[in-house]
């Protein structure tokens, strides 16, 4: 299990470094769910953002949080 625990530690450090507000919300909110907007990750279809979204979901799972994604794709980028 040492390899898995090391990867888990690296995942936690990566998310808390790259997405500190998300990390804080997941760890400190009393809700069992975290809501993300569709455009929070990969609004412009970047591969790196897809990977970051996957890491965020796995991070939330460590803390037993459900991740709900809402909103339309590129919705937040449209002008009113």
N, CA, C and O atoms as a Maestro MAE file, in Angstrom:
{
 s_m_m2io_version
 :::
 2.0.0
}

f_m_ct {
 s_m_title
 :::
 protein
 m_atom[320] {
  # First column is atom index #
  i_m_mmod_type
  r_m_x_coord
  r_m_y_coord
  r_m_z_coord
  i_m_residue_number
  s_m_chain_name
  s_m_pdb_residue_name
  s_m_pdb_atom_name
  i_m_atomic_number
  :::
  1 25 0.809 -1.209 0.000 1 A "UNK " " N  " 7
  2 3 0.000 0.000 0.000 1 A "UNK " " CA " 6
  3 2 0.847 1.266 0.000 1 A "UNK " " C  " 6
  4 15 0.309 2.358 -0.186 1 A "UNK " " O  " 8
  5 25 2.139 1.152 0.201 2 A "UNK " " N  " 7
  6 3 2.973 2.348 0.240 2 A "UNK " " CA " 6
  7 2 2.868 3.162 -1.039 2 A "UNK " " C  " 6
  8 15 2.821 4.391 -0.987 2 A "UNK " " O  " 8
  9 25 2.830 2.495 -2.190 3 A "UNK " " N  " 7
  10 3 2.726 3.197 -3.463 3 A "UNK " " CA " 6
  11 2 1.419 3.945 -3.597 3 A "UNK " " C  " 6
  12 15 1.392 5.073 -4.089 3 A "UNK " " O  " 8
  13 25 0.330 3.324 -3.161 4 A "UNK " " N  " 7
  14 3 -0.984 3.962 -3.229 4 A "UNK " " CA " 6
  15 2 -1.037 5.146 -2.269 4 A "UNK " " C  " 6
  16 15 -1.532 6.214 -2.631 4 A "UNK " " O  " 8
  17 25 -0.544 4.972 -1.073 5 A "UNK " " N  " 7
  18 3 -0.545 6.071 -0.103 5 A "UNK " " CA " 6
  19 2 0.309 7.237 -0.591 5 A "UNK " " C  " 6
  20 15 -0.039 8.395 -0.359 5 A "UNK " " O  " 8
  21 25 1.408 6.951 -1.254 6 A "UNK " " N  " 7
  22 3 2.259 8.012 -1.800 6 A "UNK " " CA " 6
  23 2 1.528 8.775 -2.900 6 A "UNK " " C  " 6
  24 15 1.589 10.003 -2.956 6 A "UNK " " O  " 8
  25 25 0.835 8.043 -3.776 7 A "UNK " " N  " 7
  26 3 0.086 8.706 -4.858 7 A "UNK " " CA " 6
  27 2 -1.072 9.527 -4.291 7 A "UNK " " C  " 6
  28 15 -1.384 10.606 -4.794 7 A "UNK " " O  " 8
  29 25 -1.703 9.006 -3.245 8 A "UNK " " N  " 7
  30 3 -2.779 9.740 -2.578 8 A "UNK " " CA " 6
  31 2 -2.238 11.047 -1.993 8 A "UNK " " C  " 6
  32 15 -2.861 12.100 -2.131 8 A "UNK " " O  " 8
  33 25 -1.091 10.974 -1.348 9 A "UNK " " N  " 7
  34 3 -0.466 12.165 -0.774 9 A "UNK " " CA " 6
  35 2 -0.125 13.170 -1.871 9 A "UNK " " C  " 6
  36 15 -0.331 14.372 -1.697 9 A "UNK " " O  " 8
  37 25 0.390 12.690 -2.989 10 A "UNK " " N  " 7
  38 3 0.733 13.568 -4.109 10 A "UNK " " CA " 6
  39 2 -0.517 14.217 -4.705 10 A "UNK " " C  " 6
  40 15 -0.487 15.386 -5.092 10 A "UNK " " O  " 8
  41 25 -1.611 13.464 -4.779 11 A "UNK " " N  " 7
  42 3 -2.868 14.008 -5.277 11 A "UNK " " CA " 6
  43 2 -3.364 15.125 -4.366 11 A "UNK " " C  " 6
  44 15 -3.764 16.190 -4.837 11 A "UNK " " O  " 8
  45 25 -3.336 14.874 -3.062 12 A "UNK " " N  " 7
  46 3 -3.777 15.890 -2.099 12 A "UNK " " CA " 6
  47 2 -2.930 17.152 -2.229 12 A "UNK " " C  " 6
  48 15 -3.467 18.260 -2.251 12 A "UNK " " O  " 8
  49 25 -1.627 16.993 -2.313 13 A "UNK " " N  " 7
  50 3 -0.737 18.156 -2.449 13 A "UNK " " CA " 6
  51 2 -0.994 18.896 -3.754 13 A "UNK " " C  " 6
  52 15 -0.970 20.127 -3.780 13 A "UNK " " O  " 8
  53 25 -1.239 18.168 -4.833 14 A "UNK " " N  " 7
  54 3 -1.477 18.804 -6.134 14 A "UNK " " CA " 6
  55 2 -2.759 19.626 -6.113 14 A "UNK " " C  " 6
  56 15 -2.764 20.778 -6.546 14 A "UNK " " O  " 8
  57 25 -3.839 19.047 -5.614 15 A "UNK " " N  " 7
  58 3 -5.114 19.769 -5.587 15 A "UNK " " CA " 6
  59 2 -5.044 20.959 -4.639 15 A "UNK " " C  " 6
  60 15 -5.511 22.047 -4.976 15 A "UNK " " O  " 8
  61 25 -4.474 20.766 -3.470 16 A "UNK " " N  " 7
  62 3 -4.394 21.876 -2.517 16 A "UNK " " CA " 6
  63 2 -3.463 22.978 -3.011 16 A "UNK " " C  " 6
  64 15 -3.603 24.133 -2.608 16 A "UNK " " O  " 8
  65 25 -2.512 22.630 -3.882 17 A "UNK " " N  " 7
  66 3 -1.636 23.641 -4.472 17 A "UNK " " CA " 6
  67 2 -2.260 24.344 -5.658 17 A "UNK " " C  " 6
  68 15 -2.124 25.559 -5.804 17 A "UNK " " O  " 8
  69 25 -2.948 23.588 -6.516 18 A "UNK " " N  " 7
  70 3 -3.514 24.155 -7.740 18 A "UNK " " CA " 6
  71 2 -4.921 24.713 -7.545 18 A "UNK " " C  " 6
  72 15 -5.303 25.683 -8.200 18 A "UNK " " O  " 8
  73 25 -5.680 24.112 -6.659 19 A "UNK " " N  " 7
  74 3 -7.075 24.521 -6.433 19 A "UNK " " CA " 6
  75 2 -7.339 24.697 -4.941 19 A "UNK " " C  " 6
  76 15 -8.142 23.966 -4.362 19 A "UNK " " O  " 8
  77 25 -6.664 25.665 -4.315 20 A "UNK " " N  " 7
  78 3 -6.769 25.788 -2.855 20 A "UNK " " CA " 6
  79 2 -8.195 26.046 -2.364 20 A "UNK " " C  " 6
  80 15 -8.576 25.532 -1.313 20 A "UNK " " O  " 8
  81 25 -8.988 26.824 -3.093 21 A "UNK " " N  " 7
  82 3 -10.359 27.087 -2.656 21 A "UNK " " CA " 6
  83 2 -11.208 25.821 -2.724 21 A "UNK " " C  " 6
  84 15 -12.019 25.561 -1.835 21 A "UNK " " O  " 8
  85 25 -11.017 25.041 -3.778 22 A "UNK " " N  " 7
  86 3 -11.727 23.770 -3.900 22 A "UNK " " CA " 6
  87 2 -11.308 22.830 -2.767 22 A "UNK " " C  " 6
  88 15 -12.157 22.209 -2.127 22 A "UNK " " O  " 8
  89 25 -10.010 22.727 -2.522 23 A "UNK " " N  " 7
  90 3 -9.513 21.878 -1.449 23 A "UNK " " CA " 6
  91 2 -10.086 22.275 -0.104 23 A "UNK " " C  " 6
  92 15 -10.485 21.421 0.687 23 A "UNK " " O  " 8
  93 25 -10.124 23.564 0.150 24 A "UNK " " N  " 7
  94 3 -10.668 24.065 1.414 24 A "UNK " " CA " 6
  95 2 -12.148 23.711 1.532 24 A "UNK " " C  " 6
  96 15 -12.600 23.253 2.581 24 A "UNK " " O  " 8
  97 25 -12.900 23.926 0.451 25 A "UNK " " N  " 7
  98 3 -14.333 23.632 0.476 25 A "UNK " " CA " 6
  99 2 -14.586 22.155 0.730 25 A "UNK " " C  " 6
  100 15 -15.460 21.802 1.521 25 A "UNK " " O  " 8
  101 25 -13.843 21.306 0.077 26 A "UNK " " N  " 7
  102 3 -14.039 19.868 0.243 26 A "UNK " " CA " 6
  103 2 -13.716 19.440 1.666 26 A "UNK " " C  " 6
  104 15 -14.459 18.661 2.264 26 A "UNK " " O  " 8
  105 25 -12.628 19.937 2.205 27 A "UNK " " N  " 7
  106 3 -12.199 19.512 3.540 27 A "UNK " " CA " 6
  107 2 -13.028 20.122 4.662 27 A "UNK " " C  " 6
  108 15 -13.212 19.489 5.702 27 A "UNK " " O  " 8
  109 25 -13.526 21.329 4.472 28 A "UNK " " N  " 7
  110 3 -14.106 22.059 5.594 28 A "UNK " " CA " 6
  111 2 -15.615 22.242 5.554 28 A "UNK " " C  " 6
  112 15 -16.212 22.598 6.571 28 A "UNK " " O  " 8
  113 25 -16.238 22.013 4.430 29 A "UNK " " N  " 7
  114 3 -17.689 22.158 4.361 29 A "UNK " " CA " 6
  115 2 -18.354 20.964 5.035 29 A "UNK " " C  " 6
  116 15 -17.854 19.841 4.971 29 A "UNK " " O  " 8
  117 25 -19.473 21.219 5.671 30 A "UNK " " N  " 7
  118 3 -20.198 20.141 6.323 30 A "UNK " " CA " 6
  119 2 -21.124 19.414 5.351 30 A "UNK " " C  " 6
  120 15 -21.621 18.332 5.661 30 A "UNK " " O  " 8
  121 25 -21.356 19.997 4.189 31 A "UNK " " N  " 7
  122 3 -22.197 19.336 3.181 31 A "UNK " " CA " 6
  123 2 -21.500 18.086 2.660 31 A "UNK " " C  " 6
  124 15 -20.274 17.983 2.679 31 A "UNK " " O  " 8
  125 25 -22.301 17.152 2.201 32 A "UNK " " N  " 7
  126 3 -21.759 15.926 1.620 32 A "UNK " " CA " 6
  127 2 -21.513 16.060 0.128 32 A "UNK " " C  " 6
  128 15 -21.120 15.098 -0.531 32 A "UNK " " O  " 8
  129 25 -21.746 17.271 -0.414 33 A "UNK " " N  " 7
  130 3 -21.651 17.462 -1.845 33 A "UNK " " CA " 6
  131 2 -20.939 18.777 -2.167 33 A "UNK " " C  " 6
  132 15 -21.073 19.767 -1.447 33 A "UNK " " O  " 8
  133 25 -20.185 18.762 -3.258 34 A "UNK " " N  " 7
  134 3 -19.545 19.960 -3.791 34 A "UNK " " CA " 6
  135 2 -20.120 20.171 -5.186 34 A "UNK " " C  " 6
  136 15 -20.157 19.238 -5.987 34 A "UNK " " O  " 8
  137 25 -20.566 21.379 -5.481 35 A "UNK " " N  " 7
  138 3 -21.150 21.679 -6.790 35 A "UNK " " CA " 6
  139 2 -20.147 22.488 -7.597 35 A "UNK " " C  " 6
  140 15 -19.606 23.487 -7.123 35 A "UNK " " O  " 8
  141 25 -19.911 22.043 -8.812 36 A "UNK " " N  " 7
  142 3 -19.029 22.742 -9.742 36 A "UNK " " CA " 6
  143 2 -19.834 23.152 -10.961 36 A "UNK " " C  " 6
  144 15 -20.755 22.445 -11.371 36 A "UNK " " O  " 8
  145 25 -19.492 24.281 -11.535 37 A "UNK " " N  " 7
  146 3 -20.105 24.647 -12.806 37 A "UNK " " CA " 6
  147 2 -19.374 23.931 -13.921 37 A "UNK " " C  " 6
  148 15 -18.167 23.703 -13.832 37 A "UNK " " O  " 8
  149 25 -20.087 23.578 -14.958 38 A "UNK " " N  " 7
  150 3 -19.534 22.902 -16.127 38 A "UNK " " CA " 6
  151 2 -18.265 23.595 -16.640 38 A "UNK " " C  " 6
  152 15 -17.324 22.931 -17.076 38 A "UNK " " O  " 8
  153 25 -18.246 24.924 -16.586 39 A "UNK " " N  " 7
  154 3 -17.114 25.688 -17.120 39 A "UNK " " CA " 6
  155 2 -15.946 25.830 -16.156 39 A "UNK " " C  " 6
  156 15 -14.940 26.446 -16.509 39 A "UNK " " O  " 8
  157 25 -16.049 25.280 -14.950 40 A "UNK " " N  " 7
  158 3 -14.950 25.399 -13.992 40 A "UNK " " CA " 6
  159 2 -13.696 24.697 -14.495 40 A "UNK " " C  " 6
  160 15 -12.582 25.064 -14.121 40 A "UNK " " O  " 8
  161 25 -13.875 23.696 -15.334 41 A "UNK " " N  " 7
  162 3 -12.763 22.945 -15.907 41 A "UNK " " CA " 6
  163 2 -12.983 22.788 -17.403 41 A "UNK " " C  " 6
  164 15 -14.084 22.457 -17.842 41 A "UNK " " O  " 8
  165 25 -11.950 23.022 -18.174 42 A "UNK " " N  " 7
  166 3 -11.923 22.717 -19.610 42 A "UNK " " CA " 6
  167 2 -13.021 23.397 -20.405 42 A "UNK " " C  " 6
  168 15 -13.597 22.793 -21.310 42 A "UNK " " O  " 8
  169 25 -13.316 24.641 -20.079 43 A "UNK " " N  " 7
  170 3 -14.309 25.368 -20.864 43 A "UNK " " CA " 6
  171 2 -13.860 25.496 -22.321 43 A "UNK " " C  " 6
  172 15 -14.688 25.570 -23.229 43 A "UNK " " O  " 8
  173 25 -12.562 25.520 -22.531 44 A "UNK " " N  " 7
  174 3 -12.009 25.597 -23.887 44 A "UNK " " CA " 6
  175 2 -11.464 24.250 -24.349 44 A "UNK " " C  " 6
  176 15 -10.675 24.188 -25.292 44 A "UNK " " O  " 8
  177 25 -11.879 23.181 -23.692 45 A "UNK " " N  " 7
  178 3 -11.544 21.810 -24.086 45 A "UNK " " CA " 6
  179 2 -10.048 21.509 -24.040 45 A "UNK " " C  " 6
  180 15 -9.518 20.865 -24.946 45 A "UNK " " O  " 8
  181 25 -9.366 21.969 -22.993 46 A "UNK " " N  " 7
  182 3 -7.941 21.680 -22.836 46 A "UNK " " CA " 6
  183 2 -7.758 20.345 -22.104 46 A "UNK " " C  " 6
  184 15 -8.413 20.075 -21.097 46 A "UNK " " O  " 8
  185 25 -6.854 19.523 -22.635 47 A "UNK " " N  " 7
  186 3 -6.591 18.209 -22.045 47 A "UNK " " CA " 6
  187 2 -6.121 18.303 -20.601 47 A "UNK " " C  " 6
  188 15 -6.507 17.480 -19.771 47 A "UNK " " O  " 8
  189 25 -5.288 19.301 -20.290 48 A "UNK " " N  " 7
  190 3 -4.775 19.432 -18.923 48 A "UNK " " CA " 6
  191 2 -5.917 19.660 -17.937 48 A "UNK " " C  " 6
  192 15 -5.870 19.191 -16.800 48 A "UNK " " O  " 8
  193 25 -6.939 20.382 -18.383 49 A "UNK " " N  " 7
  194 3 -8.074 20.669 -17.515 49 A "UNK " " CA " 6
  195 2 -8.911 19.421 -17.277 49 A "UNK " " C  " 6
  196 15 -9.460 19.244 -16.189 49 A "UNK " " O  " 8
  197 25 -9.016 18.557 -18.275 50 A "UNK " " N  " 7
  198 3 -9.730 17.292 -18.070 50 A "UNK " " CA " 6
  199 2 -9.037 16.483 -16.983 50 A "UNK " " C  " 6
  200 15 -9.692 15.912 -16.111 50 A "UNK " " O  " 8
  201 25 -7.728 16.437 -17.037 51 A "UNK " " N  " 7
  202 3 -6.964 15.694 -16.037 51 A "UNK " " CA " 6
  203 2 -7.153 16.316 -14.652 51 A "UNK " " C  " 6
  204 15 -7.291 15.597 -13.663 51 A "UNK " " O  " 8
  205 25 -7.160 17.643 -14.580 52 A "UNK " " N  " 7
  206 3 -7.347 18.321 -13.305 52 A "UNK " " CA " 6
  207 2 -8.738 18.042 -12.740 52 A "UNK " " C  " 6
  208 15 -8.889 17.873 -11.530 52 A "UNK " " O  " 8
  209 25 -9.744 17.991 -13.594 53 A "UNK " " N  " 7
  210 3 -11.091 17.658 -13.145 53 A "UNK " " CA " 6
  211 2 -11.115 16.254 -12.547 53 A "UNK " " C  " 6
  212 15 -11.715 16.035 -11.495 53 A "UNK " " O  " 8
  213 25 -10.470 15.312 -13.209 54 A "UNK " " N  " 7
  214 3 -10.399 13.953 -12.678 54 A "UNK " " CA " 6
  215 2 -9.728 13.913 -11.321 54 A "UNK " " C  " 6
  216 15 -10.177 13.202 -10.422 54 A "UNK " " O  " 8
  217 25 -8.658 14.670 -11.169 55 A "UNK " " N  " 7
  218 3 -7.969 14.731 -9.881 55 A "UNK " " CA " 6
  219 2 -8.874 15.342 -8.812 55 A "UNK " " C  " 6
  220 15 -8.892 14.884 -7.669 55 A "UNK " " O  " 8
  221 25 -9.622 16.378 -9.190 56 A "UNK " " N  " 7
  222 3 -10.525 17.026 -8.234 56 A "UNK " " CA " 6
  223 2 -11.597 16.047 -7.759 56 A "UNK " " C  " 6
  224 15 -11.944 16.017 -6.579 56 A "UNK " " O  " 8
  225 25 -12.112 15.255 -8.682 57 A "UNK " " N  " 7
  226 3 -13.134 14.270 -8.309 57 A "UNK " " CA " 6
  227 2 -12.545 13.224 -7.367 57 A "UNK " " C  " 6
  228 15 -13.168 12.871 -6.365 57 A "UNK " " O  " 8
  229 25 -11.354 12.728 -7.681 58 A "UNK " " N  " 7
  230 3 -10.705 11.749 -6.803 58 A "UNK " " CA " 6
  231 2 -10.415 12.363 -5.430 58 A "UNK " " C  " 6
  232 15 -10.584 11.697 -4.408 58 A "UNK " " O  " 8
  233 25 -9.980 13.627 -5.400 59 A "UNK " " N  " 7
  234 3 -9.712 14.327 -4.146 59 A "UNK " " CA " 6
  235 2 -10.984 14.386 -3.298 59 A "UNK " " C  " 6
  236 15 -10.954 14.094 -2.102 59 A "UNK " " O  " 8
  237 25 -12.091 14.763 -3.920 60 A "UNK " " N  " 7
  238 3 -13.358 14.836 -3.186 60 A "UNK " " CA " 6
  239 2 -13.722 13.472 -2.614 60 A "UNK " " C  " 6
  240 15 -14.252 13.382 -1.507 60 A "UNK " " O  " 8
  241 25 -13.442 12.418 -3.363 61 A "UNK " " N  " 7
  242 3 -13.731 11.070 -2.891 61 A "UNK " " CA " 6
  243 2 -12.941 10.694 -1.649 61 A "UNK " " C  " 6
  244 15 -13.429 9.948 -0.800 61 A "UNK " " O  " 8
  245 25 -11.737 11.202 -1.542 62 A "UNK " " N  " 7
  246 3 -10.932 10.935 -0.335 62 A "UNK " " CA " 6
  247 2 -11.672 11.420 0.902 62 A "UNK " " C  " 6
  248 15 -11.609 10.794 1.960 62 A "UNK " " O  " 8
  249 25 -12.379 12.550 0.760 63 A "UNK " " N  " 7
  250 3 -13.106 13.136 1.882 63 A "UNK " " CA " 6
  251 2 -14.592 12.774 1.864 63 A "UNK " " C  " 6
  252 15 -15.404 13.394 2.552 63 A "UNK " " O  " 8
  253 25 -14.935 11.750 1.059 64 A "UNK " " N  " 7
  254 3 -16.296 11.221 0.986 64 A "UNK " " CA " 6
  255 2 -17.316 12.278 0.586 64 A "UNK " " C  " 6
  256 15 -18.413 12.347 1.140 64 A "UNK " " O  " 8
  257 25 -16.934 13.098 -0.385 65 A "UNK " " N  " 7
  258 3 -17.832 14.135 -0.894 65 A "UNK " " CA " 6
  259 2 -18.300 13.764 -2.299 65 A "UNK " " C  " 6
  260 15 -17.521 13.281 -3.120 65 A "UNK " " O  " 8
  261 25 -19.564 13.993 -2.554 66 A "UNK " " N  " 7
  262 3 -20.130 13.825 -3.885 66 A "UNK " " CA " 6
  263 2 -19.798 15.074 -4.696 66 A "UNK " " C  " 6
  264 15 -19.814 16.183 -4.161 66 A "UNK " " O  " 8
  265 25 -19.502 14.904 -5.968 67 A "UNK " " N  " 7
  266 3 -19.263 16.038 -6.859 67 A "UNK " " CA " 6
  267 2 -20.421 16.109 -7.845 67 A "UNK " " C  " 6
  268 15 -20.711 15.146 -8.554 67 A "UNK " " O  " 8
  269 25 -21.071 17.253 -7.877 68 A "UNK " " N  " 7
  270 3 -22.165 17.473 -8.821 68 A "UNK " " CA " 6
  271 2 -21.739 18.578 -9.777 68 A "UNK " " C  " 6
  272 15 -21.257 19.631 -9.362 68 A "UNK " " O  " 8
  273 25 -21.926 18.316 -11.050 69 A "UNK " " N  " 7
  274 3 -21.560 19.291 -12.071 69 A "UNK " " CA " 6
  275 2 -22.841 19.811 -12.691 69 A "UNK " " C  " 6
  276 15 -23.693 19.037 -13.128 69 A "UNK " " O  " 8
  277 25 -22.970 21.130 -12.725 70 A "UNK " " N  " 7
  278 3 -24.184 21.722 -13.275 70 A "UNK " " CA " 6
  279 2 -23.840 22.817 -14.267 70 A "UNK " " C  " 6
  280 15 -22.683 23.218 -14.394 70 A "UNK " " O  " 8
  281 25 -24.845 23.290 -14.958 71 A "UNK " " N  " 7
  282 3 -24.668 24.349 -15.934 71 A "UNK " " CA " 6
  283 2 -24.415 23.802 -17.325 71 A "UNK " " C  " 6
  284 15 -24.093 22.628 -17.508 71 A "UNK " " O  " 8
  285 25 -24.568 24.676 -18.288 72 A "UNK " " N  " 7
  286 3 -24.337 24.297 -19.677 72 A "UNK " " CA " 6
  287 2 -22.894 24.530 -20.069 72 A "UNK " " C  " 6
  288 15 -22.218 25.399 -19.518 72 A "UNK " " O  " 8
  289 25 -22.435 23.755 -21.014 73 A "UNK " " N  " 7
  290 3 -21.061 23.887 -21.488 73 A "UNK " " CA " 6
  291 2 -20.848 25.260 -22.113 73 A "UNK " " C  " 6
  292 15 -21.613 25.674 -22.984 73 A "UNK " " O  " 8
  293 25 -19.817 25.963 -21.674 74 A "UNK " " N  " 7
  294 3 -19.436 27.300 -22.108 74 A "UNK " " CA " 6
  295 2 -20.490 28.357 -21.770 74 A "UNK " " C  " 6
  296 15 -20.445 29.468 -22.298 74 A "UNK " " O  " 8
  297 25 -21.417 28.022 -20.910 75 A "UNK " " N  " 7
  298 3 -22.494 28.917 -20.508 75 A "UNK " " CA " 6
  299 2 -21.974 30.192 -19.845 75 A "UNK " " C  " 6
  300 15 -22.478 31.283 -20.110 75 A "UNK " " O  " 8
  301 25 -20.980 30.055 -18.996 76 A "UNK " " N  " 7
  302 3 -20.471 31.213 -18.262 76 A "UNK " " CA " 6
  303 2 -19.642 32.137 -19.150 76 A "UNK " " C  " 6
  304 15 -19.317 33.254 -18.748 76 A "UNK " " O  " 8
  305 25 -19.305 31.691 -20.327 77 A "UNK " " N  " 7
  306 3 -18.482 32.503 -21.227 77 A "UNK " " CA " 6
  307 2 -19.321 33.328 -22.198 77 A "UNK " " C  " 6
  308 15 -18.787 34.172 -22.917 77 A "UNK " " O  " 8
  309 25 -20.616 33.089 -22.223 78 A "UNK " " N  " 7
  310 3 -21.477 33.817 -23.138 78 A "UNK " " CA " 6
  311 2 -21.810 35.192 -22.571 78 A "UNK " " C  " 6
  312 15 -21.978 35.361 -21.363 78 A "UNK " " O  " 8
  313 25 -21.901 36.160 -23.459 79 A "UNK " " N  " 7
  314 3 -22.261 37.506 -23.032 79 A "UNK " " CA " 6
  315 2 -23.761 37.577 -22.825 79 A "UNK " " C  " 6
  316 15 -24.532 36.955 -23.557 79 A "UNK " " O  " 8
  317 25 -24.175 38.350 -21.808 80 A "UNK " " N  " 7
  318 3 -25.636 38.466 -21.531 80 A "UNK " " CA " 6
  319 2 -26.373 39.193 -22.649 80 A "UNK " " C  " 6
  320 15 -27.588 39.371 -22.573 80 A "UNK " " O  " 8
  :::
 }
 m_bond[319] {
  # First column is bond index #
  i_m_from
  i_m_to
  i_m_order
  :::
  1 1 2 1
  2 2 3 1
  3 3 4 2
  4 3 5 1
  5 5 6 1
  6 6 7 1
  7 7 8 2
  8 7 9 1
  9 9 10 1
  10 10 11 1
  11 11 12 2
  12 11 13 1
  13 13 14 1
  14 14 15 1
  15 15 16 2
  16 15 17 1
  17 17 18 1
  18 18 19 1
  19 19 20 2
  20 19 21 1
  21 21 22 1
  22 22 23 1
  23 23 24 2
  24 23 25 1
  25 25 26 1
  26 26 27 1
  27 27 28 2
  28 27 29 1
  29 29 30 1
  30 30 31 1
  31 31 32 2
  32 31 33 1
  33 33 34 1
  34 34 35 1
  35 35 36 2
  36 35 37 1
  37 37 38 1
  38 38 39 1
  39 39 40 2
  40 39 41 1
  41 41 42 1
  42 42 43 1
  43 43 44 2
  44 43 45 1
  45 45 46 1
  46 46 47 1
  47 47 48 2
  48 47 49 1
  49 49 50 1
  50 50 51 1
  51 51 52 2
  52 51 53 1
  53 53 54 1
  54 54 55 1
  55 55 56 2
  56 55 57 1
  57 57 58 1
  58 58 59 1
  59 59 60 2
  60 59 61 1
  61 61 62 1
  62 62 63 1
  63 63 64 2
  64 63 65 1
  65 65 66 1
  66 66 67 1
  67 67 68 2
  68 67 69 1
  69 69 70 1
  70 70 71 1
  71 71 72 2
  72 71 73 1
  73 73 74 1
  74 74 75 1
  75 75 76 2
  76 75 77 1
  77 77 78 1
  78 78 79 1
  79 79 80 2
  80 79 81 1
  81 81 82 1
  82 82 83 1
  83 83 84 2
  84 83 85 1
  85 85 86 1
  86 86 87 1
  87 87 88 2
  88 87 89 1
  89 89 90 1
  90 90 91 1
  91 91 92 2
  92 91 93 1
  93 93 94 1
  94 94 95 1
  95 95 96 2
  96 95 97 1
  97 97 98 1
  98 98 99 1
  99 99 100 2
  100 99 101 1
  101 101 102 1
  102 102 103 1
  103 103 104 2
  104 103 105 1
  105 105 106 1
  106 106 107 1
  107 107 108 2
  108 107 109 1
  109 109 110 1
  110 110 111 1
  111 111 112 2
  112 111 113 1
  113 113 114 1
  114 114 115 1
  115 115 116 2
  116 115 117 1
  117 117 118 1
  118 118 119 1
  119 119 120 2
  120 119 121 1
  121 121 122 1
  122 122 123 1
  123 123 124 2
  124 123 125 1
  125 125 126 1
  126 126 127 1
  127 127 128 2
  128 127 129 1
  129 129 130 1
  130 130 131 1
  131 131 132 2
  132 131 133 1
  133 133 134 1
  134 134 135 1
  135 135 136 2
  136 135 137 1
  137 137 138 1
  138 138 139 1
  139 139 140 2
  140 139 141 1
  141 141 142 1
  142 142 143 1
  143 143 144 2
  144 143 145 1
  145 145 146 1
  146 146 147 1
  147 147 148 2
  148 147 149 1
  149 149 150 1
  150 150 151 1
  151 151 152 2
  152 151 153 1
  153 153 154 1
  154 154 155 1
  155 155 156 2
  156 155 157 1
  157 157 158 1
  158 158 159 1
  159 159 160 2
  160 159 161 1
  161 161 162 1
  162 162 163 1
  163 163 164 2
  164 163 165 1
  165 165 166 1
  166 166 167 1
  167 167 168 2
  168 167 169 1
  169 169 170 1
  170 170 171 1
  171 171 172 2
  172 171 173 1
  173 173 174 1
  174 174 175 1
  175 175 176 2
  176 175 177 1
  177 177 178 1
  178 178 179 1
  179 179 180 2
  180 179 181 1
  181 181 182 1
  182 182 183 1
  183 183 184 2
  184 183 185 1
  185 185 186 1
  186 186 187 1
  187 187 188 2
  188 187 189 1
  189 189 190 1
  190 190 191 1
  191 191 192 2
  192 191 193 1
  193 193 194 1
  194 194 195 1
  195 195 196 2
  196 195 197 1
  197 197 198 1
  198 198 199 1
  199 199 200 2
  200 199 201 1
  201 201 202 1
  202 202 203 1
  203 203 204 2
  204 203 205 1
  205 205 206 1
  206 206 207 1
  207 207 208 2
  208 207 209 1
  209 209 210 1
  210 210 211 1
  211 211 212 2
  212 211 213 1
  213 213 214 1
  214 214 215 1
  215 215 216 2
  216 215 217 1
  217 217 218 1
  218 218 219 1
  219 219 220 2
  220 219 221 1
  221 221 222 1
  222 222 223 1
  223 223 224 2
  224 223 225 1
  225 225 226 1
  226 226 227 1
  227 227 228 2
  228 227 229 1
  229 229 230 1
  230 230 231 1
  231 231 232 2
  232 231 233 1
  233 233 234 1
  234 234 235 1
  235 235 236 2
  236 235 237 1
  237 237 238 1
  238 238 239 1
  239 239 240 2
  240 239 241 1
  241 241 242 1
  242 242 243 1
  243 243 244 2
  244 243 245 1
  245 245 246 1
  246 246 247 1
  247 247 248 2
  248 247 249 1
  249 249 250 1
  250 250 251 1
  251 251 252 2
  252 251 253 1
  253 253 254 1
  254 254 255 1
  255 255 256 2
  256 255 257 1
  257 257 258 1
  258 258 259 1
  259 259 260 2
  260 259 261 1
  261 261 262 1
  262 262 263 1
  263 263 264 2
  264 263 265 1
  265 265 266 1
  266 266 267 1
  267 267 268 2
  268 267 269 1
  269 269 270 1
  270 270 271 1
  271 271 272 2
  272 271 273 1
  273 273 274 1
  274 274 275 1
  275 275 276 2
  276 275 277 1
  277 277 278 1
  278 278 279 1
  279 279 280 2
  280 279 281 1
  281 281 282 1
  282 282 283 1
  283 283 284 2
  284 283 285 1
  285 285 286 1
  286 286 287 1
  287 287 288 2
  288 287 289 1
  289 289 290 1
  290 290 291 1
  291 291 292 2
  292 291 293 1
  293 293 294 1
  294 294 295 1
  295 295 296 2
  296 295 297 1
  297 297 298 1
  298 298 299 1
  299 299 300 2
  300 299 301 1
  301 301 302 1
  302 302 303 1
  303 303 304 2
  304 303 305 1
  305 305 306 1
  306 306 307 1
  307 307 308 2
  308 307 309 1
  309 309 310 1
  310 310 311 1
  311 311 312 2
  312 311 313 1
  313 313 314 1
  314 314 315 1
  315 315 316 2
  316 315 317 1
  317 317 318 1
  318 318 319 1
  319 319 320 2
  :::
 }
}
